[in-house]
């Protein structure tokens, strides 16, 4: 099996664990002391776009062996003339055609458009405790940068302080906290999206949210994700809490109410319990039944008052993918997120992650094909977001291009959580009185920071003063350093994407097309429909030679 390199001498980065295709470690730890590319980018920002030690080095690419089918085996086109998509205030002069003038703002939606400063969104951050612990950093950072944030499934159900009467929500403090943190720093770009699974639907999440927040919240139906083909899971280590979750109606494994299990727990043979959600659509017999139930669900949400509804689907086979594209388009949904295998998880069965589902590039290629079939019939296709193993700016470009013109956003999960962990650890190390609240894991700053970067927030984070300028000196005291790290990573991704687009002579993100990438091997060409690199424009090249 092909293995990705653990270290990059050019950027002076190294993975603690085994790297995935995304460049992130397969196991990403909240207490990590560095220093993968995303970890370093959350501190240094756009400086991580360039080789280290300028003036003392030269650097050469190592990415020349293109084996198998993956996003890394798509390459980005560059052109030596022209400029496309310039704003009305710009001309085609060399002074205006510079990468900082590239617009990477996007929007999605049918009747109501949701704007985003960057063409990215978070994955669903739900009932896993790591999402709960670092939520302030994730939410404040996403809102400040201006991209959508998804509250994942089961947040109400696992909250011991939530109140349900006759099975319906009456009080949901954790869910409210998550929404309120984002809204505090929301300034017109991005959105808070709340996901619903079977249990959330039964508990009345949609009804509760529309009454309390109205149009401010986007509701998301969930069919699945790329990391697993089973309901969501968390792990708990407290017997009483495990019993509470079972009484809430969840599947808890092993059963904490069994006397033998309780004895095993007391003796240390069993030390944790897995809480599982239910599968959807278990009472239907085919795609027509799914269509009927899905359309009924959407109609009910619209009757409640929701103007923005989205759907997330996982890396199922082609039948489910076609259903997602077709039904979401027919229902005039605002966004469909297609999550391929290779994506991340808070807790999914590991061998399930390794062996189930359709890898991202294959799934996304078929998504485009199916969307194109609908478009050819004159139907408006639902706006798309691609997910499943993305972390860098080149990933964003390639995913947008592969699904163009239908892809509006790239959904990034673990990559956008890393700055939250890192900033919280730094804040806890610098300010011990905040360590518990921010869930910092460090007693002191590691050498990877003190020896190479600095010892104060102002020294450490390249984006610190940009955030301060945005929120003001008084409010800066309330901004988690994890949010500053999210901003810093977002700035690096933004600058990197602008540079790639400028090289492709594209000055607006809406201009990205499938013609702006090519395949680095024939196998990738066959699977994606993206032409092999030396075949692209070969006909034009030969015309030039005949002049």
Helices and strands as residue ranges (DSSP letters): E 7-8, E 13-14, H 37-44, G 45-49, G 71-73, E 74-76, G 99-101, E 106-108, E 114-116, E 120-125, H 129-133, H 135-145, E 148-151, E 163-165, E 168-171, H 173-185, E 192-196, H 198-203, H 205-213, G 214-216, E 217-222, E 233-236, H 239-247, E 251-253, H 259-266, E 273-276, H 287-304, E 309-313, H 318-330, E 335-339, H 350-355, H 360-376, E 384-387, H 393-402, E 407-412, H 414-430, G 432-434, H 435-438, H 447-450, H 457-460, H 464-471, H 473-476, H 481-503, G 509-511, G 514-516, E 517-519, H 522-528, H 538-545
